[in-house]
Amino acid sequence: MDHLTDKVNQFRDERDWRQFHNEKDLAISISLEASELLEIFQWQSSQEAIDQNLTHIKEELADVLIYALMFADNLDLDIDEIISDKLAKNAQKYPISKSKGNRKKYTEWER
């Protein structure tokens, strides 16, 4: 992951764009790019969207990931660590015995 972050930062720094990449604007950009990705799927099935727009999907997903890498780097967050921590937390909320094959959110399960 560090290699990708370095490549993204090099691209940004060569253009002197670091000055524009504060946490607020990066968070906004993540949301905007995610919305552009979502828009590809509007009014058609998943498969239709993929079949007709795979290149566009890759580009929008890359934009989301690029902004996420810059956001994490700005806050000096270790991506491997925060993802591992979140997966461990989700494993507690979604034990296999209750969640396997079940798409309901843990708050919807009968207690």
N, CA, C and O atoms as CSV, one atom per row, in Angstrom:
chain,resi,resn,atom,element,x,y,z
A,1,MET,N,N,0.820,-1.187,0.000
A,1,MET,CA,C,0.000,0.000,0.000
A,1,MET,C,C,0.873,1.263,0.000
A,1,MET,O,O,0.523,2.268,-0.619
A,2,ASP,N,N,2.001,1.199,0.696
A,2,ASP,CA,C,2.887,2.366,0.757
A,2,ASP,C,C,3.384,2.764,-0.630
A,2,ASP,O,O,3.524,3.950,-0.928
A,3,HIS,N,N,3.649,1.770,-1.473
A,3,HIS,CA,C,4.130,2.050,-2.830
A,3,HIS,C,C,3.090,2.862,-3.607
A,3,HIS,O,O,3.435,3.820,-4.298
A,4,LEU,N,N,1.817,2.474,-3.491
A,4,LEU,CA,C,0.757,3.219,-4.174
A,4,LEU,C,C,0.619,4.632,-3.615
A,4,LEU,O,O,0.462,5.592,-4.371
A,5,THR,N,N,0.678,4.754,-2.308
A,5,THR,CA,C,0.597,6.078,-1.687
A,5,THR,C,C,1.739,6.962,-2.171
A,5,THR,O,O,1.542,8.143,-2.457
A,6,ASP,N,N,2.935,6.383,-2.260
A,6,ASP,CA,C,4.085,7.146,-2.753
A,6,ASP,C,C,3.864,7.620,-4.186
A,6,ASP,O,O,4.189,8.759,-4.519
A,7,LYS,N,N,3.314,6.752,-5.037
A,7,LYS,CA,C,3.051,7.129,-6.431
A,7,LYS,C,C,2.012,8.249,-6.512
A,7,LYS,O,O,2.165,9.197,-7.283
A,8,VAL,N,N,0.963,8.128,-5.714
A,8,VAL,CA,C,-0.085,9.155,-5.690
A,8,VAL,C,C,0.493,10.483,-5.201
A,8,VAL,O,O,0.232,11.533,-5.788
A,9,ASN,N,N,1.276,10.431,-4.128
A,9,ASN,CA,C,1.864,11.655,-3.585
A,9,ASN,C,C,2.847,12.292,-4.563
A,9,ASN,O,O,2.913,13.517,-4.670
A,10,GLN,N,N,3.602,11.474,-5.270
A,10,GLN,CA,C,4.531,12.008,-6.262
A,10,GLN,C,C,3.766,12.751,-7.361
A,10,GLN,O,O,4.140,13.860,-7.744
A,11,PHE,N,N,2.702,12.137,-7.859
A,11,PHE,CA,C,1.866,12.776,-8.878
A,11,PHE,C,C,1.347,14.118,-8.367
A,11,PHE,O,O,1.420,15.131,-9.064
A,12,ARG,N,N,0.818,14.110,-7.135
A,12,ARG,CA,C,0.272,15.330,-6.525
A,12,ARG,C,C,1.356,16.388,-6.339
A,12,ARG,O,O,1.162,17.553,-6.684
A,13,ASP,N,N,2.488,15.977,-5.797
A,13,ASP,CA,C,3.543,16.930,-5.460
A,13,ASP,C,C,4.190,17.542,-6.695
A,13,ASP,O,O,4.586,18.708,-6.669
A,14,GLU,N,N,4.303,16.777,-7.772
A,14,GLU,CA,C,4.863,17.316,-9.014
A,14,GLU,C,C,4.010,18.463,-9.558
A,14,GLU,O,O,4.501,19.310,-10.304
A,15,ARG,N,N,2.761,18.484,-9.188
A,15,ARG,CA,C,1.833,19.515,-9.658
A,15,ARG,C,C,1.558,20.586,-8.594
A,15,ARG,O,O,0.769,21.505,-8.816
A,16,ASP,N,N,2.215,20.455,-7.445
A,16,ASP,CA,C,2.035,21.386,-6.332
A,16,ASP,C,C,0.569,21.473,-5.903
A,16,ASP,O,O,0.035,22.562,-5.692
A,17,TRP,N,N,-0.064,20.322,-5.778
A,17,TRP,CA,C,-1.477,20.262,-5.394
A,17,TRP,C,C,-1.676,19.961,-3.908
A,17,TRP,O,O,-2.809,19.985,-3.429
A,18,ARG,N,N,-0.609,19.681,-3.176
A,18,ARG,CA,C,-0.754,19.352,-1.753
A,18,ARG,C,C,-1.504,20.459,-1.020
A,18,ARG,O,O,-2.275,20.190,-0.099
A,19,GLN,N,N,-1.281,21.679,-1.423
A,19,GLN,CA,C,-1.910,22.837,-0.770
A,19,GLN,C,C,-3.435,22.804,-0.842
A,19,GLN,O,O,-4.110,23.452,-0.042
A,20,PHE,N,N,-3.973,22.056,-1.793
A,20,PHE,CA,C,-5.427,21.981,-1.968
A,20,PHE,C,C,-6.047,20.744,-1.317
A,20,PHE,O,O,-7.269,20.598,-1.286
A,21,HIS,N,N,-5.206,19.866,-0.805
A,21,HIS,CA,C,-5.682,18.561,-0.342
A,21,HIS,C,C,-5.756,18.487,1.177
A,21,HIS,O,O,-5.064,17.686,1.806
A,22,ASN,N,N,-6.597,19.326,1.756
A,22,ASN,CA,C,-6.848,19.237,3.195
A,22,ASN,C,C,-7.881,18.132,3.441
A,22,ASN,O,O,-8.527,17.651,2.510
A,23,GLU,N,N,-8.020,17.749,4.689
A,23,GLU,CA,C,-8.871,16.610,5.028
A,23,GLU,C,C,-10.329,16.835,4.627
A,23,GLU,O,O,-10.978,15.914,4.130
A,24,LYS,N,N,-10.843,18.025,4.832
A,24,LYS,CA,C,-12.238,18.313,4.468
A,24,LYS,C,C,-12.451,18.130,2.973
A,24,LYS,O,O,-13.392,17.457,2.553
A,25,ASP,N,N,-11.586,18.721,2.178
A,25,ASP,CA,C,-11.766,18.636,0.730
A,25,ASP,C,C,-11.523,17.227,0.206
A,25,ASP,O,O,-12.167,16.808,-0.756
A,26,LEU,N,N,-10.611,16.496,0.819
A,26,LEU,CA,C,-10.407,15.103,0.411
A,26,LEU,C,C,-11.623,14.253,0.759
A,26,LEU,O,O,-12.028,13.401,-0.031
A,27,ALA,N,N,-12.209,14.475,1.934
A,27,ALA,CA,C,-13.423,13.730,2.306
A,27,ALA,C,C,-14.558,14.042,1.334
A,27,ALA,O,O,-15.294,13.145,0.921
A,28,ILE,N,N,-14.695,15.302,0.976
A,28,ILE,CA,C,-15.718,15.684,-0.008
A,28,ILE,C,C,-15.439,14.996,-1.339
A,28,ILE,O,O,-16.354,14.472,-1.975
A,29,SER,N,N,-14.185,14.998,-1.758
A,29,SER,CA,C,-13.821,14.390,-3.039
A,29,SER,C,C,-14.082,12.890,-3.051
A,29,SER,O,O,-14.516,12.346,-4.066
A,30,ILE,N,N,-13.822,12.217,-1.935
A,30,ILE,CA,C,-14.130,10.782,-1.845
A,30,ILE,C,C,-15.614,10.562,-2.088
A,30,ILE,O,O,-15.999,9.679,-2.854
A,31,SER,N,N,-16.441,11.360,-1.437
A,31,SER,CA,C,-17.888,11.223,-1.587
A,31,SER,C,C,-18.342,11.533,-3.010
A,31,SER,O,O,-19.176,10.818,-3.566
A,32,LEU,N,N,-17.804,12.582,-3.593
A,32,LEU,CA,C,-18.186,12.950,-4.961
A,32,LEU,C,C,-17.798,11.868,-5.961
A,32,LEU,O,O,-18.584,11.517,-6.841
A,33,GLU,N,N,-16.593,11.346,-5.826
A,33,GLU,CA,C,-16.144,10.303,-6.753
A,33,GLU,C,C,-16.934,9.011,-6.545
A,33,GLU,O,O,-17.232,8.304,-7.508
A,34,ALA,N,N,-17.273,8.701,-5.295
A,34,ALA,CA,C,-18.108,7.522,-5.033
A,34,ALA,C,C,-19.480,7.697,-5.666
A,34,ALA,O,O,-20.066,6.737,-6.164
A,35,SER,N,N,-19.988,8.918,-5.645
A,35,SER,CA,C,-21.276,9.191,-6.295
A,35,SER,C,C,-21.179,9.026,-7.805
A,35,SER,O,O,-22.123,8.549,-8.435
A,36,GLU,N,N,-20.056,9.410,-8.389
A,36,GLU,CA,C,-19.863,9.211,-9.824
A,36,GLU,C,C,-19.820,7.722,-10.159
A,36,GLU,O,O,-20.335,7.300,-11.195
A,37,LEU,N,N,-19.210,6.936,-9.291
A,37,LEU,CA,C,-19.201,5.483,-9.473
A,37,LEU,C,C,-20.618,4.932,-9.373
A,37,LEU,O,O,-21.028,4.108,-10.190
A,38,LEU,N,N,-21.350,5.380,-8.390
A,38,LEU,CA,C,-22.729,4.939,-8.187
A,38,LEU,C,C,-23.617,5.297,-9.372
A,38,LEU,O,O,-24.484,4.516,-9.763
A,39,GLU,N,N,-23.402,6.464,-9.934
A,39,GLU,CA,C,-24.229,6.928,-11.045
A,39,GLU,C,C,-24.159,5.987,-12.250
A,39,GLU,O,O,-25.123,5.875,-13.008
A,40,ILE,N,N,-23.042,5.323,-12.425
A,40,ILE,CA,C,-22.890,4.379,-13.539
A,40,ILE,C,C,-23.949,3.287,-13.467
A,40,ILE,O,O,-24.393,2.784,-14.499
A,41,PHE,N,N,-24.352,2.920,-12.268
A,41,PHE,CA,C,-25.282,1.806,-12.068
A,41,PHE,C,C,-26.753,2.232,-12.059
A,41,PHE,O,O,-27.649,1.390,-12.009
A,42,GLN,N,N,-26.991,3.534,-12.107
A,42,GLN,CA,C,-28.366,4.034,-12.033
A,42,GLN,C,C,-29.175,3.575,-13.243
A,42,GLN,O,O,-28.724,3.661,-14.385
A,43,TRP,N,N,-30.373,3.089,-12.963
A,43,TRP,CA,C,-31.381,2.733,-13.966
A,43,TRP,C,C,-31.032,1.514,-14.815
A,43,TRP,O,O,-31.577,1.347,-15.906
A,44,GLN,N,N,-30.145,0.674,-14.339
A,44,GLN,CA,C,-29.860,-0.569,-15.055
A,44,GLN,C,C,-29.380,-1.615,-14.058
A,44,GLN,O,O,-29.035,-1.301,-12.919
A,45,SER,N,N,-29.366,-2.835,-14.500
A,45,SER,CA,C,-28.902,-3.902,-13.613
A,45,SER,C,C,-27.390,-3.783,-13.420
A,45,SER,O,O,-26.701,-3.128,-14.202
A,46,SER,N,N,-26.893,-4.422,-12.378
A,46,SER,CA,C,-25.455,-4.421,-12.139
A,46,SER,C,C,-24.702,-4.943,-13.351
A,46,SER,O,O,-23.716,-4.350,-13.788
A,47,GLN,N,N,-25.181,-6.061,-13.888
A,47,GLN,CA,C,-24.474,-6.678,-15.009
A,47,GLN,C,C,-24.475,-5.790,-16.247
A,47,GLN,O,O,-23.466,-5.697,-16.946
A,48,GLU,N,N,-25.596,-5.141,-16.519
A,48,GLU,CA,C,-25.650,-4.214,-17.662
A,48,GLU,C,C,-24.637,-3.084,-17.483
A,48,GLU,O,O,-23.910,-2.734,-18.414
A,49,ALA,N,N,-24.599,-2.526,-16.292
A,49,ALA,CA,C,-23.671,-1.428,-16.021
A,49,ALA,C,C,-22.228,-1.877,-16.202
A,49,ALA,O,O,-21.419,-1.161,-16.792
A,50,ILE,N,N,-21.910,-3.058,-15.697
A,50,ILE,CA,C,-20.551,-3.577,-15.815
A,50,ILE,C,C,-20.210,-3.848,-17.273
A,50,ILE,O,O,-19.145,-3.459,-17.753
A,51,ASP,N,N,-21.110,-4.511,-17.968
A,51,ASP,CA,C,-20.863,-4.851,-19.373
A,51,ASP,C,C,-20.639,-3.608,-20.232
A,51,ASP,O,O,-19.820,-3.628,-21.151
A,52,GLN,N,N,-21.351,-2.544,-19.942
A,52,GLN,CA,C,-21.305,-1.346,-20.780
A,52,GLN,C,C,-20.290,-0.297,-20.315
A,52,GLN,O,O,-19.944,0.611,-21.071
A,53,ASN,N,N,-19.815,-0.421,-19.076
A,53,ASN,CA,C,-19.028,0.683,-18.501
A,53,ASN,C,C,-17.805,0.254,-17.704
A,53,ASN,O,O,-17.366,0.996,-16.825
A,54,LEU,N,N,-17.249,-0.900,-17.975
A,54,LEU,CA,C,-16.169,-1.401,-17.121
A,54,LEU,C,C,-14.990,-0.426,-17.051
A,54,LEU,O,O,-14.439,-0.211,-15.972
A,55,THR,N,N,-14.605,0.151,-18.156
A,55,THR,CA,C,-13.494,1.106,-18.145
A,55,THR,C,C,-13.828,2.312,-17.268
A,55,THR,O,O,-12.994,2.759,-16.481
A,56,HIS,N,N,-15.032,2.831,-17.401
A,56,HIS,CA,C,-15.466,3.975,-16.594
A,56,HIS,C,C,-15.520,3.594,-15.112
A,56,HIS,O,O,-15.139,4.388,-14.252
A,57,ILE,N,N,-15.988,2.392,-14.816
A,57,ILE,CA,C,-16.031,1.906,-13.433
A,57,ILE,C,C,-14.626,1.883,-12.842
A,57,ILE,O,O,-14.415,2.339,-11.718
A,58,LYS,N,N,-13.668,1.355,-13.592
A,58,LYS,CA,C,-12.279,1.308,-13.117
A,58,LYS,C,C,-11.753,2.707,-12.818
A,58,LYS,O,O,-11.086,2.924,-11.806
A,59,GLU,N,N,-12.056,3.653,-13.702
A,59,GLU,CA,C,-11.566,5.020,-13.516
A,59,GLU,C,C,-12.169,5.673,-12.278
A,59,GLU,O,O,-11.459,6.325,-11.512
A,60,GLU,N,N,-13.459,5.504,-12.079
A,60,GLU,CA,C,-14.108,6.117,-10.914
A,60,GLU,C,C,-13.665,5.447,-9.618
A,60,GLU,O,O,-13.461,6.123,-8.609
A,61,LEU,N,N,-13.514,4.128,-9.636
A,61,LEU,CA,C,-13.013,3.433,-8.451
A,61,LEU,C,C,-11.596,3.891,-8.132
A,61,LEU,O,O,-11.256,4.096,-6.967
A,62,ALA,N,N,-10.771,4.053,-9.158
A,62,ALA,CA,C,-9.413,4.550,-8.940
A,62,ALA,C,C,-9.442,5.936,-8.301
A,62,ALA,O,O,-8.654,6.216,-7.397
A,63,ASP,N,N,-10.339,6.803,-8.759
A,63,ASP,CA,C,-10.450,8.138,-8.158
A,63,ASP,C,C,-10.792,8.051,-6.672
A,63,ASP,O,O,-10.199,8.758,-5.858
A,64,VAL,N,N,-11.739,7.192,-6.316
A,64,VAL,CA,C,-12.114,7.009,-4.906
A,64,VAL,C,C,-10.899,6.542,-4.103
A,64,VAL,O,O,-10.611,7.077,-3.033
A,65,LEU,N,N,-10.202,5.556,-4.620
A,65,LEU,CA,C,-9.055,4.995,-3.902
A,65,LEU,C,C,-7.902,5.991,-3.790
A,65,LEU,O,O,-7.240,6.064,-2.755
A,66,ILE,N,N,-7.666,6.750,-4.844
A,66,ILE,CA,C,-6.604,7.765,-4.808
A,66,ILE,C,C,-6.888,8.789,-3.712
A,66,ILE,O,O,-6.010,9.105,-2.909
A,67,TYR,N,N,-8.107,9.303,-3.679
A,67,TYR,CA,C,-8.444,10.277,-2.635
A,67,TYR,C,C,-8.388,9.643,-1.244
A,67,TYR,O,O,-7.977,10.297,-0.285
A,68,ALA,N,N,-8.793,8.389,-1.125
A,68,ALA,CA,C,-8.729,7.705,0.173
A,68,ALA,C,C,-7.280,7.534,0.628
A,68,ALA,O,O,-6.976,7.704,1.808
A,69,LEU,N,N,-6.394,7.199,-0.296
A,69,LEU,CA,C,-4.977,7.074,0.057
A,69,LEU,C,C,-4.410,8.414,0.523
A,69,LEU,O,O,-3.673,8.465,1.508
A,70,MET,N,N,-4.744,9.486,-0.171
A,70,MET,CA,C,-4.257,10.808,0.235
A,70,MET,C,C,-4.831,11.212,1.593
A,70,MET,O,O,-4.128,11.789,2.422
A,71,PHE,N,N,-6.101,10.908,1.813
A,71,PHE,CA,C,-6.748,11.229,3.086
A,71,PHE,C,C,-6.045,10.502,4.231
A,71,PHE,O,O,-5.710,11.111,5.247
A,72,ALA,N,N,-5.826,9.205,4.061
A,72,ALA,CA,C,-5.147,8.418,5.096
A,72,ALA,C,C,-3.732,8.937,5.328
A,72,ALA,O,O,-3.282,9.032,6.470
A,73,ASP,N,N,-3.040,9.269,4.259
A,73,ASP,CA,C,-1.672,9.772,4.383
A,73,ASP,C,C,-1.645,11.107,5.124
A,73,ASP,O,O,-0.773,11.329,5.964
A,74,ASN,N,N,-2.588,11.993,4.823
A,74,ASN,CA,C,-2.655,13.282,5.521
A,74,ASN,C,C,-2.787,13.097,7.026
A,74,ASN,O,O,-2.217,13.860,7.806
A,75,LEU,N,N,-3.537,12.084,7.427
A,75,LEU,CA,C,-3.768,11.833,8.856
A,75,LEU,C,C,-2.770,10.839,9.442
A,75,LEU,O,O,-2.898,10.425,10.594
A,76,ASP,N,N,-1.775,10.460,8.639
A,76,ASP,CA,C,-0.744,9.505,9.053
A,76,ASP,C,C,-1.358,8.201,9.560
A,76,ASP,O,O,-0.931,7.646,10.573
A,77,LEU,N,N,-2.371,7.725,8.831
A,77,LEU,CA,C,-3.044,6.478,9.179
A,77,LEU,C,C,-2.409,5.324,8.413
A,77,LEU,O,O,-2.103,5.446,7.228
A,78,ASP,N,N,-2.219,4.219,9.094
A,78,ASP,CA,C,-1.702,3.004,8.470
A,78,ASP,C,C,-2.893,2.228,7.917
A,78,ASP,O,O,-3.696,1.694,8.683
A,79,ILE,N,N,-3.009,2.164,6.612
A,79,ILE,CA,C,-4.174,1.551,5.978
A,79,ILE,C,C,-4.301,0.080,6.346
A,79,ILE,O,O,-5.400,-0.393,6.637
A,80,ASP,N,N,-3.185,-0.648,6.336
A,80,ASP,CA,C,-3.244,-2.063,6.730
A,80,ASP,C,C,-3.803,-2.202,8.146
A,80,ASP,O,O,-4.629,-3.075,8.412
A,81,GLU,N,N,-3.353,-1.346,9.037
A,81,GLU,CA,C,-3.795,-1.403,10.433
A,81,GLU,C,C,-5.272,-1.053,10.577
A,81,GLU,O,O,-6.004,-1.757,11.272
A,82,ILE,N,N,-5.721,0.017,9.938
A,82,ILE,CA,C,-7.116,0.417,10.135
A,82,ILE,C,C,-8.083,-0.569,9.489
A,82,ILE,O,O,-9.189,-0.775,9.990
A,83,ILE,N,N,-7.673,-1.178,8.379
A,83,ILE,CA,C,-8.535,-2.197,7.762
A,83,ILE,C,C,-8.560,-3.452,8.622
A,83,ILE,O,O,-9.621,-4.045,8.821
A,84,SER,N,N,-7.408,-3.860,9.132
A,84,SER,CA,C,-7.367,-5.033,10.015
A,84,SER,C,C,-8.201,-4.804,11.266
A,84,SER,O,O,-8.934,-5.693,11.699
A,85,ASP,N,N,-8.089,-3.613,11.847
A,85,ASP,CA,C,-8.880,-3.282,13.037
A,85,ASP,C,C,-10.376,-3.322,12.734
A,85,ASP,O,O,-11.160,-3.836,13.531
A,86,LYS,N,N,-10.764,-2.786,11.598
A,86,LYS,CA,C,-12.187,-2.766,11.232
A,86,LYS,C,C,-12.700,-4.175,10.962
A,86,LYS,O,O,-13.822,-4.506,11.347
A,87,LEU,N,N,-11.899,-5.006,10.310
A,87,LEU,CA,C,-12.314,-6.394,10.077
A,87,LEU,C,C,-12.483,-7.144,11.394
A,87,LEU,O,O,-13.409,-7.943,11.540
A,88,ALA,N,N,-11.597,-6.894,12.351
A,88,ALA,CA,C,-11.720,-7.535,13.664
A,88,ALA,C,C,-12.997,-7.071,14.368
A,88,ALA,O,O,-13.701,-7.873,14.980
A,89,LYS,N,N,-13.288,-5.781,14.277
A,89,LYS,CA,C,-14.513,-5.241,14.874
A,89,LYS,C,C,-15.745,-5.846,14.208
A,89,LYS,O,O,-16.700,-6.226,14.887
A,90,ASN,N,N,-15.723,-5.936,12.874
A,90,ASN,CA,C,-16.849,-6.526,12.148
A,90,ASN,C,C,-17.017,-8.007,12.460
A,90,ASN,O,O,-18.140,-8.511,12.473
A,91,ALA,N,N,-15.927,-8.703,12.709
A,91,ALA,CA,C,-16.012,-10.120,13.067
A,91,ALA,C,C,-16.757,-10.296,14.390
A,91,ALA,O,O,-17.460,-11.287,14.583
A,92,GLN,N,N,-16.602,-9.337,15.294
A,92,GLN,CA,C,-17.330,-9.380,16.561
A,92,GLN,C,C,-18.815,-9.092,16.346
A,92,GLN,O,O,-19.675,-9.741,16.941
A,93,LYS,N,N,-19.104,-8.122,15.498
A,93,LYS,CA,C,-20.498,-7.752,15.236
A,93,LYS,C,C,-21.211,-8.777,14.366
A,93,LYS,O,O,-22.426,-8.949,14.468
A,94,TYR,N,N,-20.465,-9.449,13.522
A,94,TYR,CA,C,-21.043,-10.394,12.561
A,94,TYR,C,C,-20.407,-11.775,12.701
A,94,TYR,O,O,-19.678,-12.209,11.809
A,95,PRO,N,N,-20.673,-12.474,13.815
A,95,PRO,CA,C,-20.114,-13.819,13.956
A,95,PRO,C,C,-20.662,-14.729,12.853
A,95,PRO,O,O,-21.814,-14.596,12.441
A,96,ILE,N,N,-19.841,-15.630,12.395
A,96,ILE,CA,C,-20.231,-16.529,11.305
A,96,ILE,C,C,-21.518,-17.264,11.634
A,96,ILE,O,O,-22.362,-17.464,10.761
A,97,SER,N,N,-21.670,-17.667,12.884
A,97,SER,CA,C,-22.851,-18.446,13.272
A,97,SER,C,C,-24.163,-17.693,13.038
A,97,SER,O,O,-25.204,-18.315,12.826
A,98,LYS,N,N,-24.119,-16.368,13.075
A,98,LYS,CA,C,-25.336,-15.580,12.870
A,98,LYS,C,C,-25.393,-14.916,11.491
A,98,LYS,O,O,-26.477,-14.643,10.975
A,99,SER,N,N,-24.255,-14.664,10.913
A,99,SER,CA,C,-24.248,-13.838,9.705
A,99,SER,C,C,-24.073,-14.614,8.403
A,99,SER,O,O,-24.347,-14.076,7.330
A,100,LYS,N,N,-23.629,-15.850,8.473
A,100,LYS,CA,C,-23.372,-16.596,7.240
A,100,LYS,C,C,-24.660,-16.744,6.429
A,100,LYS,O,O,-25.649,-17.304,6.902
A,101,GLY,N,N,-24.625,-16.227,5.197
A,101,GLY,CA,C,-25.787,-16.301,4.323
A,101,GLY,C,C,-26.903,-15.337,4.683
A,101,GLY,O,O,-27.982,-15.400,4.093
A,102,ASN,N,N,-26.669,-14.450,5.636
A,102,ASN,CA,C,-27.688,-13.520,6.123
A,102,ASN,C,C,-27.257,-12.093,5.781
A,102,ASN,O,O,-26.205,-11.644,6.235
A,103,ARG,N,N,-28.042,-11.388,5.000
A,103,ARG,CA,C,-27.655,-10.037,4.599
A,103,ARG,C,C,-28.149,-8.947,5.540
A,103,ARG,O,O,-27.877,-7.768,5.314
A,104,LYS,N,N,-28.866,-9.321,6.583
A,104,LYS,CA,C,-29.376,-8.320,7.524
A,104,LYS,C,C,-28.239,-7.705,8.333
A,104,LYS,O,O,-27.233,-8.353,8.626
A,105,LYS,N,N,-28.429,-6.448,8.681
A,105,LYS,CA,C,-27.502,-5.774,9.567
A,105,LYS,C,C,-27.638,-6.376,10.960
A,105,LYS,O,O,-28.723,-6.812,11.345
A,106,TYR,N,N,-26.560,-6.404,11.704
A,106,TYR,CA,C,-26.570,-7.029,13.025
A,106,TYR,C,C,-27.637,-6.443,13.942
A,106,TYR,O,O,-28.133,-7.141,14.826
A,107,THR,N,N,-27.995,-5.197,13.753
A,107,THR,CA,C,-29.023,-4.572,14.596
A,107,THR,C,C,-30.421,-5.098,14.287
A,107,THR,O,O,-31.350,-4.862,15.059
A,108,GLU,N,N,-30.583,-5.804,13.175
A,108,GLU,CA,C,-31.884,-6.349,12.786
A,108,GLU,C,C,-32.073,-7.797,13.238
A,108,GLU,O,O,-33.164,-8.350,13.099
A,109,TRP,N,N,-31.038,-8.404,13.770
A,109,TRP,CA,C,-31.156,-9.795,14.207
A,109,TRP,C,C,-32.005,-9.876,15.466
A,109,TRP,O,O,-32.025,-8.958,16.286
A,110,GLU,N,N,-32.696,-10.985,15.596
A,110,GLU,CA,C,-33.421,-11.231,16.843
A,110,GLU,C,C,-32.402,-11.555,17.919
A,110,GLU,O,O,-31.461,-12.317,17.696
A,111,ARG,N,N,-32.594,-10.989,19.039
A,111,ARG,CA,C,-31.630,-11.196,20.146
A,111,ARG,C,C,-32.042,-12.366,20.992
A,111,ARG,O,O,-31.362,-12.694,21.964
